[in-house]
């Protein structure tokens, strides 16, 4: 007989967990009502909102995901989120049905719609945060997905009887509390890292604007060991400071790493596809060298640009959806320049097309901007902004590591 004990456990606890139906854990499971609203979140005292189904994800509750209830429907709204409860998406798309989030405090100005449940557990026997963590575990997410029904492929529904009929092993209340406190500490670390990343990203955005508006200057060495103000910037075209789509004399290699328009997100290479020349799409034409910058030509407002700083082990080829920018001055500066919002705005003004707005290389090269005359200032700006990017990436990696660590614990600390 299989023992009902987790793979990973605190040493002070022993003995099997006990299988219990949710109906013996949950003391209330209620849904709100459907009300008429406008898709604008509440932002001032006295306003009343109804939650969107997107307010819960991966065990988290996002109260700002709400819509303003129209005045004549406010009286119809019922069921506020209360402290130590769990909100569950009972009706959603196949991938999101069953998503849930823990509510750490009460809200009297937002309400649940009919597609969300508010669940509360018997607090004398169970820990609500533990229950919320259990709901977000991979095992239970699979169960919830499997019990969801519906003829439409776009929308699934979980019945209350099916949900309450789920039976899973539970530990004692002290062990539930210990697990919840441990995993909550990891959540708090993730939240702290996320807040630091958001703050640093916002700082970089502001400082970039000041740098490229020449409100913030970097002093340069005058050759005599003295730091002096650099000369004023001058108007230049992009095509004057970089080579756009340099022609390679080499043929495509037999095998290479291909960068398409889905490979880069926020300056990071998130997908590495190794393909052969015979299987390569016709768009695989831009052969890259270390130091090249690629600019997203299609939907450039996404700013999914990339700088090829170091070898990736194989030759790298980019899609023609990117423009390759090759500089003999400072690639880091060029990368920061094209990621600046004012440059992006100039690109957008020259785009054609509605669903997939795009700019051609000729128009891209014709964009005029102010450019430093001093190579020393160019180098300092590139180094300064690149160092901020490195710190943002470090925080992002730490967030990912902690999220992965927690995901592994959810698999090992639950039966």
GUVEX-439210 format. One record per residue: x, y, z negated of N, C-alpha, C in turn. Coordinates in steps of 0.2 Angstrom, whole numbers, padded with zeros to 4 digits, always signed. Each point is the difference from the previous one (the first is absolute). Layout:
N
XYZXYZXYZ
...
//
This chain:
415
+0004-0006+0000-0004+0006+0000+0004+0006+0000
-0001+0005+0004+0004+0006+0001-0001+0004-0006
+0006+0003-0003+0000+0004-0006-0002+0007+0002
-0004+0003-0004-0002+0007+0001+0004+0005-0003
+0006+0000+0002+0005+0005-0003+0004+0003+0006
+0001+0007-0001+0004+0003+0005+0007-0002+0001
+0003+0002+0006+0007-0002+0001+0004+0004-0004
-0002+0007-0001+0004+0004-0004-0004+0003-0006
+0003-0001-0006-0004+0001-0006+0004+0003-0006
-0003+0004-0004+0004+0003-0006+0001-0006-0005
+0006+0000-0003+0002-0006-0004-0005-0001-0006
-0003+0006-0003-0004-0001-0006-0007-0003+0001
-0001-0002+0007-0007-0003+0001+0001-0007+0003
-0004-0004-0002+0000-0007+0002-0007-0003+0001
-0001-0006+0003-0006-0003+0001-0004+0002+0006
-0004-0004+0002-0004+0001+0007-0004+0006+0000
-0001+0003+0005-0005+0005+0001-0007-0004+0001
-0005+0003-0001-0007-0003+0000-0004+0003+0006
-0002-0005+0004-0005+0003+0006-0006+0002-0002
-0002+0007+0002-0006+0003-0002-0003+0003+0006
-0006+0000+0000-0004+0003+0006+0000+0008-0002
+0000+0003+0006-0001+0008-0001-0006+0002-0004
-0005-0004+0001-0007+0002-0003+0001+0000-0008
+0005-0004-0002+0002+0000-0008+0005+0005-0002
+0003+0004+0005+0005+0005-0001-0003+0007+0001
-0004+0001+0005-0003+0006+0002-0007+0001-0004
-0001+0006-0003-0006+0001-0004-0004+0004+0004
+0002+0004+0005-0004+0004+0005+0003+0001+0007
-0004-0001+0005+0003+0001+0007-0006+0003+0004
+0001+0007+0000-0006+0004+0003+0003+0004+0006
-0004+0001+0005+0001+0005+0006-0003+0006-0001
+0002+0005+0004-0003+0007+0000-0005+0000+0005
-0002+0006+0002-0005+0000+0005+0002+0004+0006
-0003-0001+0006+0002+0004+0006-0003+0007+0000
+0005+0005+0000-0003+0007+0000+0003+0004+0007
-0003+0005+0002+0002+0004+0005+0006+0004-0002
+0005+0001+0004+0006+0004-0002+0003+0003+0006
+0005+0004-0001+0004+0003+0005+0007-0002-0001
+0004-0002+0005+0007-0003-0001+0005+0006-0002
-0002+0003-0006+0005+0005-0002+0001-0002-0008
+0006-0001-0003+0000-0002-0007-0002+0006-0004
-0002-0002-0006-0002+0006-0005+0007+0003-0002
-0001+0007-0001+0007+0003-0002-0001+0005-0005
-0006+0001-0003-0002+0005-0005-0005-0002-0005
+0001+0003-0006-0005-0002-0006-0007+0001+0003
-0004-0005-0002-0007+0000+0002-0002-0004+0006
+0005-0001+0004-0001-0004+0006-0001-0008-0002
-0004-0003+0004-0001-0007-0001+0001-0004+0006
+0004-0006-0001+0002-0004+0006-0002-0007-0001
+0000-0004+0006-0001-0007+0000+0007-0003+0003
+0002-0005-0003+0006-0004+0002-0001-0003+0006
+0006+0000+0004+0001-0004+0006+0002-0007-0002
-0001-0004+0005+0002-0007-0001+0008+0000+0000
+0003+0005+0003+0008+0000+0000+0002+0003-0007
-0004+0001-0005+0002+0002-0007+0004-0005-0004
+0000-0007+0003+0003-0005-0004+0005-0004+0005
+0006-0001-0002+0005-0004+0004+0005-0003-0004
+0002-0006+0001+0005-0003-0004+0000+0001-0007
-0006+0000-0003-0001+0000-0007+0000+0008-0003
+0001+0004+0005+0000+0007-0002-0007+0004+0001
-0001+0005-0004-0006+0004+0001+0002+0007+0002
-0003+0002+0006+0002+0007+0002-0007+0004+0000
-0001+0004-0006-0006+0004+0000-0001+0005+0005
+0006+0003+0003-0001+0005+0005-0003-0002+0006
+0000-0007+0001-0004-0003+0006-0007+0000-0001
-0003+0006+0001-0007+0001-0001-0003+0005+0005
-0007+0000+0000-0003+0005+0005-0005+0004-0004
-0001+0006+0001-0005+0005-0003-0007-0002+0001
-0004-0001-0005-0007-0002+0000-0004+0006+0002
-0004+0000+0005-0005+0006+0001-0004+0001-0006
-0002+0006-0001-0004+0002-0006-0006-0004-0001
-0004-0001+0005-0006-0003-0001+0000-0007-0002
+0006-0003+0001+0001-0007-0002+0004-0001-0006
+0002+0005-0003+0004-0001-0007-0003-0003-0005
-0007+0001-0001-0004-0003-0005+0000-0008+0001
+0000-0002+0006+0000-0007+0002+0006-0004-0002
+0006+0003+0000+0006-0003-0002+0000-0003-0007
+0003-0006+0000+0000-0003-0007+0007-0004+0000
+0002-0002-0006+0005-0004-0002+0007+0003+0001
+0003+0003-0005+0006+0003+0000+0006-0005-0002
+0006+0001+0003+0005-0004-0002+0002+0001-0008
+0001-0005-0004+0001+0001-0007+0007-0003-0002
+0002+0002-0005+0007-0002-0003+0000-0008-0001
+0006-0003+0002+0001-0007-0001-0005-0004+0004
-0002+0002+0006-0004-0004+0005+0004-0001+0006
-0003-0004+0005+0003-0002+0006-0005+0001+0006
+0002+0004+0005-0004+0001+0005+0001-0005+0006
-0005-0003+0003+0002-0006+0004-0004+0002+0007
+0003-0001+0005-0003+0001+0007-0004-0006+0002
-0007+0000-0001-0004-0006+0002-0001+0000+0007
+0000+0005+0004-0002+0000+0007+0006+0005+0003
+0003-0004+0005+0005+0004+0004+0002-0004+0006
+0006+0002+0003+0002-0004+0006+0003-0006-0003
+0001-0005+0004+0003-0007-0002+0007+0001-0004
+0004+0005+0002+0006+0000-0003+0000+0004-0007
-0005+0004-0001-0001+0004-0006-0005-0002-0005
-0005-0004+0002-0005-0003-0004+0003-0003-0006
-0002+0002-0006+0003-0003-0006+0005+0004-0003
+0002+0005+0003+0005+0005-0003-0002+0003-0006
+0004+0001-0005-0002+0003-0006+0005+0005-0003
-0002+0003-0005+0004+0005-0004-0002+0001-0007
+0005+0001-0004-0001+0001-0007-0001+0007-0002
-0006+0001-0004-0001+0007-0002+0002+0001-0007
+0005+0005+0000+0003+0001-0007-0004+0006-0004
-0004+0004+0003-0004+0005-0003-0007+0001+0003
-0004+0003-0004-0007+0001+0003+0000+0006+0004
-0005+0000+0005-0001+0006+0004-0008+0001+0000
-0002+0006-0002-0007+0001+0000-0003+0004+0006
+0005+0002+0005-0002+0004+0006+0001-0004+0006
+0001-0007+0000+0000-0004+0006-0003-0006-0002
-0003-0003+0006-0005-0006-0001+0002-0005+0005
-0002-0006-0002+0001-0006+0005-0006+0000+0005
+0002-0002+0006-0005-0002+0005-0002-0007+0000
-0005-0002+0004-0002-0007-0001+0005-0005+0002
+0005+0002+0004+0005-0005+0002+0005-0002-0005
+0000+0004-0005+0005-0001-0006-0003-0003-0006
+0003-0005-0003-0002-0002-0007+0004+0003-0005
-0003+0001-0006+0004+0002-0006-0001-0006-0005
+0006-0003-0001+0000-0005-0004+0003+0001-0007
-0003-0003-0005+0003+0001-0007+0000-0007-0003
+0006-0001-0004+0001-0007-0003-0002+0000-0007
+0000-0005-0003-0001-0001-0008+0006+0002-0003
+0001+0006-0003+0006+0002-0002+0002-0004-0007
-0004-0003-0003+0002-0004-0006+0004-0006+0002
-0001-0003+0006+0003-0006+0002+0005+0001+0006
-0001+0006+0004+0004+0001+0006+0003+0007+0000
+0005+0000+0004+0004+0007+0001-0002+0002+0007
-0003+0006+0001-0003+0002+0006+0006+0002+0005
+0005+0002-0002+0006+0001+0005+0003-0007+0002
+0000-0005-0004+0002-0006+0002-0005-0003+0006
-0006+0001-0002-0005-0002+0005+0001+0004+0007
+0001+0006+0000+0001+0004+0006+0006-0003+0003
+0006-0001-0003+0006-0003+0003-0002-0007+0003
-0004-0004-0003-0002-0006+0002-0003+0000+0007
-0005+0005+0000-0004+0002+0006+0005+0002+0006
+0006+0003-0001+0004+0002+0005+0005-0005+0002
+0000-0006-0004+0005-0005+0002-0001-0003+0007
+0005-0003+0003-0001-0003+0006-0005-0006+0000
+0000-0004-0005-0004-0005-0001-0008+0002+0000
-0001+0005-0004-0007+0002+0000-0002+0004+0006
+0004+0004+0003-0002+0003+0006-0002-0005+0005
+0004-0006+0001-0002-0005+0004-0007-0003-0001
-0001-0001-0007-0007-0002-0002-0005+0004+0002
+0001+0007-0001-0006+0005+0001-0001+0000+0008
+0005+0000+0004+0000+0000+0007-0004-0006+0002
+0001-0006-0003-0004-0006+0003-0007+0000-0002
-0002+0003-0006-0007+0000-0002-0004+0006+0003
+0003+0004+0003-0003+0006+0004-0004-0003+0006
-0006+0002+0001-0004-0002+0005-0002+0006+0005
-0003-0002+0005-0003+0005+0005+0001-0002+0007
-0005+0001+0004+0000-0001+0007+0005+0004+0004
+0001+0006-0002+0004+0005+0003+0007-0001-0001
+0005+0000+0005+0007+0000-0001+0003+0006-0003
-0004+0005+0000+0003+0007-0003-0002+0001-0007
-0005-0003-0003-0002+0001-0006-0002-0007-0004
+0003+0000-0006-0002-0006-0004-0003+0002-0007
-0003-0005-0003-0003+0002-0006+0001-0006-0005
+0001+0002-0007+0001-0005-0005-0007+0000-0004
-0003-0005-0001-0006+0000-0004+0002+0000-0008
-0004+0002-0004+0001+0000-0007+0001-0007-0003
-0005-0004+0002+0001-0007-0002+0006-0004+0002
+0002+0002+0006+0007-0003+0002+0006+0002-0004
+0000+0007-0001+0005+0003-0004+0000-0003-0007
-0006+0000-0004+0000-0002-0006+0001-0008-0001
-0001-0003+0005+0001-0007+0000+0007-0003+0001
+0005+0005+0001+0007-0001+0001+0003-0003-0007
+0003-0005+0000+0003-0003-0006+0008+0000+0001
+0003+0003-0005+0008+0000+0000+0002-0001-0007
+0007-0002-0001+0003-0001-0007+0001+0007-0003
-0002+0001-0006+0002+0006-0004+0004-0002-0006
+0005+0004-0002+0003-0001-0006-0003+0003-0006
+0002+0000-0006-0003+0003-0006+0001+0008+0001
-0004+0004-0004+0000+0007+0001+0007+0003-0002
+0004-0003-0005+0006+0003-0001+0005-0001+0006
+0000-0006+0004+0004-0001+0005-0002+0005+0006
-0007+0000+0001-0003+0005+0005+0003+0007-0001
+0000+0002-0006+0002+0007-0002+0008+0001+0002
+0004-0005-0002+0007+0000+0001+0001+0000+0008
-0003-0004+0004+0001+0001+0007-0002+0006+0003
-0006+0003-0002-0002+0006+0002+0004+0006-0001
+0003+0000-0007+0005+0005-0002+0006+0000+0004
+0003-0006+0002+0006-0001+0003-0001+0002+0008
-0005-0002+0003-0001+0002+0007-0002+0007+0000
-0004+0003-0005-0001+0007+0000+0006+0005+0000
+0005-0003-0004+0006+0004+0000+0004+0000+0007
-0001-0005+0004+0003+0000+0007-0004+0005+0004
-0007+0000-0001-0004+0005+0004+0002+0007-0002
+0001+0001-0006+0002+0007-0002+0007+0002+0003
+0005-0005+0000+0006+0002+0004-0001+0001+0007
-0004-0004+0003-0002+0002+0007-0003+0006+0001
-0005+0002-0004-0003+0007+0000+0005+0005-0001
+0005-0001-0005+0005+0005-0001+0005+0001+0006
+0002-0005+0003+0004+0000+0006-0004+0003+0006
-0006-0001+0001-0004+0003+0005-0001+0007-0001
-0001+0002-0006-0001+0007-0001+0007+0004+0001
+0006-0003-0001+0006+0003+0001+0001+0000+0008
-0002-0005+0003+0001+0000+0008-0005+0006+0003
-0006+0000-0003-0004+0005+0003+0002+0007-0001
+0003+0001-0006+0003+0007-0002+0006+0002+0004
+0004-0005+0001+0006+0001+0004-0002+0001+0007
-0005-0004+0003-0002+0001+0007-0003+0007+0001
-0004+0003-0005-0002+0006+0000+0005+0006+0000
+0005-0002-0004+0006+0005-0001+0003+0001+0007
+0002-0006+0003+0003+0000+0006-0004+0004+0006
-0006-0001+0000-0004+0003+0005+0000+0008-0001
+0000+0002-0007+0001+0007-0001+0007+0003+0002
+0005-0004-0002+0007+0003+0001+0001+0000+0008
-0003-0005+0003+0001+0000+0008-0002+0006+0003
-0006+0002-0003-0003+0006+0003+0004+0006-0001
+0003+0000-0006+0004+0006-0002+0006+0000+0005
+0003-0006+0000+0006+0000+0004-0001+0002+0008
-0005-0003+0003-0001+0001+0007-0003+0007+0001
-0002+0003-0005-0003+0007+0000+0006+0005-0002
+0006-0003-0001+0006+0004-0002-0001+0004-0007
-0005-0002-0004+0000+0003-0007+0005-0003-0004
+0002-0006+0001+0005-0004-0004+0006-0001+0004
+0006+0003-0001+0006+0000+0004+0005-0004-0004
+0005-0003+0004+0006-0004-0003+0006+0004+0002
+0004+0003-0005+0006+0004+0001+0005-0005+0003
+0004+0003+0004+0006-0004+0004+0006+0003-0002
+0006-0004+0001+0006+0002-0001+0003+0004+0006
+0003+0006-0002+0002+0005+0005+0007-0002+0003
+0003-0006-0003+0007-0002+0002+0005+0003-0004
-0002+0004-0005+0005+0003-0005-0002-0003-0007
-0004-0005+0000-0002-0003-0007-0005+0004-0003
-0004+0005+0004-0005+0004-0003-0007-0003+0003
-0005+0000-0004-0007-0001+0002-0003+0006+0002
-0003+0000+0006-0003+0006+0003-0007-0002+0003
-0004+0005+0001-0006-0001+0003+0001-0002+0007
-0004-0005+0003+0001-0002+0007-0004+0005+0004
+0002+0000+0007-0003+0004+0005-0007-0002+0001
-0004+0005+0002-0007-0001+0002-0001-0006+0005
-0005-0003-0001-0002-0005+0005-0002+0003+0007
+0001-0004+0005-0002+0002+0007-0005-0005+0003
-0004+0003+0005-0005-0004+0003+0003-0005+0005
-0002-0006-0001+0003-0005+0005-0006-0005+0002
+0001-0003+0006-0005-0006+0002+0003-0006-0003
-0005-0005-0001+0002-0007-0002+0005-0003+0005
-0002+0001+0006+0004-0003+0006+0007+0003+0000
+0002+0006-0003+0006+0003+0000+0005-0003-0006
-0003-0003-0005+0004-0002-0006+0000-0008+0000
-0004-0003+0004+0001-0008+0000-0001-0002+0007
+0002-0006+0001-0001-0003+0007-0007-0004-0001
-0005+0001+0004-0006-0004-0001+0000-0006+0005
-0001-0006-0003-0001-0006+0004+0007-0001+0004
+0006+0000-0003+0006-0001+0004-0001-0007+0004
+0003+0000+0006+0000-0006+0004+0005-0004-0002
-0001-0007-0001+0005-0005-0002+0002-0003+0007
+0007-0001+0000+0003-0004+0006-0001-0007-0001
-0001-0002-0006-0001-0008-0002-0007-0002+0002
+0000-0006+0002-0007-0004+0000-0002-0002-0007
-0007-0001+0000-0002-0003-0007+0003-0006-0001
+0002-0001-0007+0004-0006-0002-0005-0006+0000
+0003-0006+0000-0004-0006+0000-0005+0000-0006
+0002+0002-0005-0004+0000-0006+0001+0007-0004
-0005+0003-0003+0000+0006-0003-0005+0001-0005
+0001+0005-0005-0005+0002-0004-0004+0006+0003
-0007-0001+0000-0004+0004+0004-0004+0004-0005
+0000+0007+0001-0004+0005-0004-0006+0002+0004
-0006-0002-0002-0006+0003+0004-0003+0005-0005
-0006+0003+0002-0003+0005-0004-0003-0002-0006
+0000-0006-0002-0002-0003-0006+0006-0002-0005
+0006+0001+0003+0006-0002-0004+0002+0005-0005
-0002+0006+0001+0003+0006-0005-0006+0003-0004
+0001+0001-0006-0005+0003-0004+0004+0005-0005
-0002+0006+0000+0003+0005-0004+0008+0000+0000
+0002-0001+0006+0008+0000+0000+0003-0006-0001
-0004-0006-0002+0003-0006-0002-0002-0005+0005
+0005-0005+0002-0001-0005+0004-0003-0006-0004
-0007-0001+0002-0004-0005-0004-0001-0006+0003
+0002+0000+0007-0001-0006+0004+0006-0001+0004
+0003-0006+0000+0006-0002+0004-0002-0006+0004
-0001+0002+0007-0002-0006+0004+0006-0001+0005
+0002-0007-0001+0006-0002+0005-0003-0003+0006
+0001+0002+0006-0003-0002+0006+0006-0001+0005
-0002-0004+0005+0005-0002+0006-0002+0005+0005
+0005+0001+0005-0001+0005+0005-0006-0003+0005
+0000-0007+0001-0005-0003+0004-0007+0001-0003
-0001+0001-0007-0006+0001-0003-0002+0007-0001
+0005+0004+0001-0001+0007-0002-0006+0004+0004
-0004+0004-0003-0005+0004+0004+0004+0005+0004
-0004+0003+0005+0003+0005+0004+0002+0006-0003
-0003+0001-0006+0001+0006-0004+0007+0000-0003
+0003-0006-0001+0007-0001-0003+0005+0003+0004
+0002+0006+0000+0005+0003+0004+0005+0005-0003
-0002+0002-0006+0005+0005-0003+0005-0003-0004
+0006-0001+0003+0006-0003-0004+0003+0005-0005
+0001-0002-0006+0002+0005-0005+0007-0001-0002
+0003+0005-0002+0007+0000-0003-0001+0003-0007
+0005-0002-0004+0000+0002-0007+0000+0008+0000
-0004+0003-0004+0000+0008+0000-0006+0002+0004
-0003-0004+0004-0006+0002+0004-0006+0001-0004
-0004+0005+0002-0007+0002-0004-0005-0002+0005
-0005-0004-0002-0006-0001+0004-0006+0004-0002
-0003+0003+0005-0006+0005-0002-0006-0004+0003
-0005+0000-0004-0007-0003+0002-0003+0005+0005
-0001-0003+0006-0003+0005+0005-0008-0001+0000
-0002-0006-0002-0007-0001+0000-0003+0001-0007
-0005+0004-0001-0003+0002-0007+0006+0002-0004
+0003+0005+0002+0006+0003-0004-0001+0003-0007
-0007+0001-0001-0002+0003-0006+0001-0005-0006
+0001-0006+0002+0002-0005-0005+0007+0000-0003
+0004+0003+0004+0007+0002-0002+0004-0007-0002
-0001-0005+0004+0003-0007-0001+0007+0000+0004
+0004+0005-0002+0006+0001+0004+0006-0004-0004
+0005-0002+0003+0006-0004-0003+0006+0002+0003
+0005+0000-0005+0007+0001+0002+0004-0007-0001
+0003-0002+0005+0004-0006+0000+0007+0001-0003
+0001-0001-0006+0006+0002-0004+0005-0006+0000
-0002-0006+0000+0005-0005+0000-0002-0006+0004
+0005-0005+0001-0002-0006+0004-0005-0004-0004
-0004-0003+0004-0005-0005-0002+0001-0007+0002
+0006-0001+0002+0002-0007+0002+0000-0002+0007
-0005+0004+0003-0001-0002+0007-0001+0007+0004
+0001+0000+0007-0002+0006+0004-0007+0002-0002
-0001+0006+0000-0007+0003-0001-0003+0004+0006
-0006-0002+0002-0003+0003+0005-0007+0003-0002
-0001+0006+0002-0007+0003-0002-0005+0001+0005
-0006+0000-0001-0005+0001+0005+0000+0007+0003
-0003+0000+0006+0000+0006+0003-0005+0005-0003
-0004-0003-0005-0004+0005-0004+0004+0004-0004
+0006-0001-0001+0005+0005-0003+0004+0003+0005
+0003+0006-0002+0005+0004+0003+0006-0001-0004
+0006-0002+0003+0006-0001-0003+0004+0007+0000
+0002+0003-0006+0003+0006+0000+0007-0001-0002
+0005+0001+0004+0007-0001-0002+0004+0006-0001
+0003+0001-0005+0003+0007-0002+0008-0002-0001
+0004+0005+0002+0007+0000-0002+0002+0005-0005
-0005+0002-0004+0001+0005-0005-0001-0003-0007
-0007-0001-0002-0002-0004-0006-0007-0003+0001
+0000-0006+0000-0006-0004+0001-0005+0001-0006
+0003+0000-0006-0004+0001-0006-0004+0007+0001
+0003+0005+0002-0003+0006+0001-0006+0000+0005
+0002-0003+0006-0005-0001+0005-0006-0004-0002
+0001-0005-0004-0006-0004-0003-0004+0004-0004
+0003+0004-0005-0004+0004-0004-0003+0006+0004
+0003+0002+0005-0004+0006+0004-0006-0003+0003
+0000-0006+0003-0006-0002+0003-0005-0003-0004
+0002-0001-0007-0005-0002-0005-0003+0006-0003
+0002+0006+0001-0002+0006-0003-0007+0001+0003
-0005+0002-0004-0007+0001+0002-0001+0005+0005
+0004+0006+0000+0000+0005+0005+0002-0003+0007
+0005-0004+0000+0002-0003+0007-0006-0005+0002
-0003-0004-0005-0005-0004+0002-0006+0003+0003
-0002+0006-0003-0005+0004+0002+0001+0003+0008
+0006+0001+0001+0002+0002+0007-0001-0005+0005
+0002-0006-0002-0001-0006+0004-0008-0002+0001
-0003+0001-0005-0008-0002+0000-0003+0005+0005
+0002+0007+0000-0002+0005+0005+0001-0002+0007
+0005-0004+0001+0002-0002+0007-0003-0007+0002
-0003-0003-0004-0002-0007+0001-0006+0000+0005
-0001-0005+0004-0006-0002+0004-0003-0006-0002
-0007-0001+0001-0004-0006-0002-0003+0001-0007
-0005-0003-0001-0004+0001-0006+0001-0006-0005
-0002-0006+0002+0001-0006-0004+0007-0002-0002
+0004+0001+0005+0008-0001-0001+0003+0006+0003
+0000+0006-0004+0004+0006+0003+0007-0002+0000
+0003+0003+0005+0007-0002+0002+0004+0006+0003
+0006+0000-0001+0004+0006+0004+0005-0004+0004
+0002+0003+0006+0005-0002+0004+0007+0002-0002
+0005-0003+0003+0007+0002-0002+0002+0007+0002
-0003+0002+0006+0002+0007+0002-0003+0005-0004
-0006-0001-0002-0004+0005-0005+0004+0000-0007
+0002-0006-0002+0003+0000-0006+0007+0003+0000
+0003+0000+0005+0007+0003+0001-0001+0008+0000
-0006+0002+0002-0001+0007+0001-0002+0004-0006
-0001-0004-0006-0002+0003-0006+0006+0005-0003
-0002+0006-0001+0004+0005-0003+0000+0000-0007
+0006+0001-0004+0000+0001-0007+0006+0003-0002
+0001+0003-0006+0006+0003-0003+0005-0006-0002
+0006+0001+0002+0005-0005-0001+0006+0004-0003
+0003-0003-0005+0006+0003-0003+0006+0001+0005
+0004+0005-0001+0006+0001+0004+0006-0003-0003
-0001-0001-0006+0006-0003-0004-0001-0008+0000
+0006-0003+0002+0000-0007-0001+0000-0003-0007
+0003+0004-0004+0001-0001-0007-0007+0000-0003
-0004+0005+0001-0007+0001-0002-0004-0006+0002
+0001-0002+0006-0004-0006+0003+0002-0006-0004
+0006-0001-0001+0002-0006-0004-0003+0000-0007
+0000+0006-0003-0002+0000-0007-0008-0001-0001
-0003+0003+0005-0008-0001+0000-0001-0008+0001
+0003-0003+0005-0001-0007+0002+0002-0004-0006
+0005+0001-0004+0002-0004-0005-0005+0001-0006
-0002+0006-0001-0004+0002-0006-0007-0004+0001
-0003+0001+0006-0007-0003+0001+0001-0008+0000
+0005-0002+0003+0001-0007+0000+0001-0003-0007
+0003+0003-0004+0001-0002-0007-0007-0001-0004
-0004+0005+0002-0007+0000-0003-0004-0006+0003
+0001-0002+0006-0003-0005+0003+0002-0007-0003
+0007+0000-0001+0003-0006-0004-0003-0001-0006
-0002+0005-0004-0003+0000-0007-0007-0003+0001
-0003+0003+0005-0007-0002+0001-0001-0008+0002
+0005-0002+0004+0000-0007+0002+0002-0004-0006
+0004+0002-0004+0002-0004-0006-0006-0001-0005
-0004+0006-0001-0006-0001-0004-0005-0005+0004
-0001+0001+0006-0004-0004+0004+0002-0008-0001
+0006-0001+0000+0003-0007-0001-0002-0003-0007
+0001+0005-0005-0001-0002-0007-0008-0002+0000
-0004+0004+0003-0007-0001-0001-0002-0007+0003
+0003-0001+0006-0001-0006+0003+0002-0006-0004
+0006+0000-0003+0003-0005-0004-0005-0001-0006
-0002+0005-0003-0004-0001-0006-0007-0003+0002
-0003+0002+0006-0006-0003+0002+0001-0007+0002
+0005-0002+0003+0002-0007+0002+0001-0004-0007
+0003+0003-0005+0001-0003-0006-0007-0002-0004
-0004+0005+0000-0007-0001-0003-0004-0005+0004
+0001+0000+0007-0004-0005+0004+0002-0007-0002
+0007-0001-0001+0002-0006-0002-0002-0002-0007
+0000+0005-0004-0003-0002-0007-0007-0002+0000
-0004+0004+0004-0007-0002+0000-0001-0007+0002
+0004-0003+0004+0000-0007+0003+0002-0005-0006
+0005+0002-0004+0003-0004-0005-0003+0000-0007
-0003+0006-0001-0003+0001-0007-0007-0002-0001
-0003-0002+0006-0007-0002+0000-0001-0007+0002
-0004-0004-0002-0001-0007+0002-0005+0000+0006
//
